[in-house]
């Protein structure tokens, strides 16, 4: 759900501080539920998975903290 496709390009939005940052990604293996991302994001980066379709690159965001 996080991957935004435009033509042959695949991208995701990551939380970079208080801004959304668009990143081009390279995808790998895929099935009905999951897609492997082989480059474009680093371990530990927060990928925006909901509401990103209408979110512009550089848009102000707030990262919600989940409670255990």
C-alpha positions in Angstrom: 0.0 0.0 0.0 2.9 2.4 0.6 4.2 2.2 -3.0 3.2 5.0 -5.3 3.5 4.2 -9.0 3.8 6.7 -11.8 4.5 5.0 -15.2 7.5 2.8 -14.7 8.6 4.6 -11.5 7.9 3.3 -8.0 8.3 5.7 -5.0 7.4 5.8 -1.3 7.1 8.8 1.1 9.3 8.7 4.2 9.0 10.8 7.3 12.0 13.1 7.3 11.6 15.1 10.5 8.4 17.0 10.1 8.2 16.7 6.3 7.2 13.9 3.9 10.1 13.1 1.5 9.4 11.2 -1.8 12.0 8.5 -2.5 12.3 6.5 -5.7 12.6 2.8 -4.9 13.6 -0.3 -6.7 11.3 -3.2 -6.1 12.0 -6.9 -6.1 9.9 -9.9 -5.3 6.2 -9.4 -4.9 3.1 -11.4 -4.0 -0.5 -10.5 -3.4 0.3 -8.9 0.0 3.9 -7.8 0.0 6.5 -6.1 -2.2 10.3 -6.3 -1.5 12.1 -2.9 -1.7 15.7 -3.5 -2.6 16.9 0.1 -2.7 15.7 3.6 -2.0 15.1 3.4 1.8 17.4 2.6 4.7 16.6 0.3 7.7 14.9 2.3 10.4 13.4 5.0 8.2 9.7 5.5 8.7 7.7 4.8 5.5 4.3 6.5 5.3 1.7 3.8 4.7 -1.6 5.6 5.0 -2.8 8.8 3.4 0.2 9.1 1.3 -1.7 9.1 -2.1 -2.7 12.8 -1.6 0.5 13.9 0.2 3.0 16.0 -1.7 6.7 15.8 -1.5 7.8 18.2 1.2 4.4 18.4 2.9 4.3 19.0 6.6 3.5 15.9 8.7 3.2 14.8 12.2 4.4 11.3 13.2 1.9 9.6 15.5 3.5 7.6 18.3 2.0 4.2 19.1 1.7 3.0 22.6 2.8 -0.5 23.6 
